[in-house]
Amino acid sequence: MRRIGLFGGTFDPPHLGHMMLAEEVRVACGLDEVWFIPASTPPHKKRPDMSSIDERLEMVSVATRSNPFFFVSSIEKDRGGRSYTIDTVKQLKKEYPSVEFFFIIGGDMVESLSSWVGIDELVRLITFIGVNRPGAKPSAAYSERVQHVDFAQVDLSSTAIRERVREGKSIRYMVQDEVATMIRESGLYGEGTGTSDR
């Protein structure tokens, strides 16, 4: 049975921290593949300046194409409407009944699992993988249903990268050069000139 990790998020933009985390989890948990799933309309993170789902899918495709174990899914765009994990997982389980799915989340998100739509059904359908900073002590209600992986995460955030672009600062070594080029050429995130070569 194939073991596939699902990595959801807005990915606006995808950065090297996302790639490092996904690769660490893939190896540590013996996953065959990691599927990146950009949220079409996230219920908790809708910003007026959010890049379109097509732009984010393209950035994630560019960011992941050098890793043969990484794939990009447009399932949430194709389904339309708000992006709830329970709906995505149920659809994937129906389409791929012989696959064992795992859902990758940051360790801090374990604390909020109890507020997720359909969480009781969700923990029966898949295994969560919570990525913790080394030494963190998981204590949330659903923590016992989460497989924990310690990873010294790189301190990068999509929010900070967008701000740097707006301010005309370099984002080199934060995102792949191809992603930085796409951001610059598409004029994403404002009028700044954040580039891959500064």
Number of C-alpha atoms within 10 A of each C-alpha: 8 12 17 21 27 24 20 19 18 20 20 23 26 26 23 18 17 22 18 14 20 23 18 16 21 20 11 12 17 12 18 14 20 26 21 25 22 26 25 25 20 17 11 9 11 11 9 6 9 16 16 12 19 13 17 20 26 14 22 25 18 17 24 21 12 9 12 9 16 22 16 20 18 16 16 22 18 9 13 11 12 15 21 18 19 19 15 16 18 15 14 14 15 10 10 12 11 11 14 16 23 22 22 28 21 16 22 15 14 23 15 12 18 14 8 12 13 14 15 13 11 18 16 9 16 19 17 23 24 24 26 21 15 11 9 11 11 17 10 15 12 17 18 11 15 22 15 22 19 16 18 11 16 12 7 14 17 18 10 11 22 21 15 18 23 17 15 16 17 18 23 15 12 20 22 19 17 13 24 26 16 17 22 19 11 11 15 20 22 17 12 18 20 26 21 21 11 10
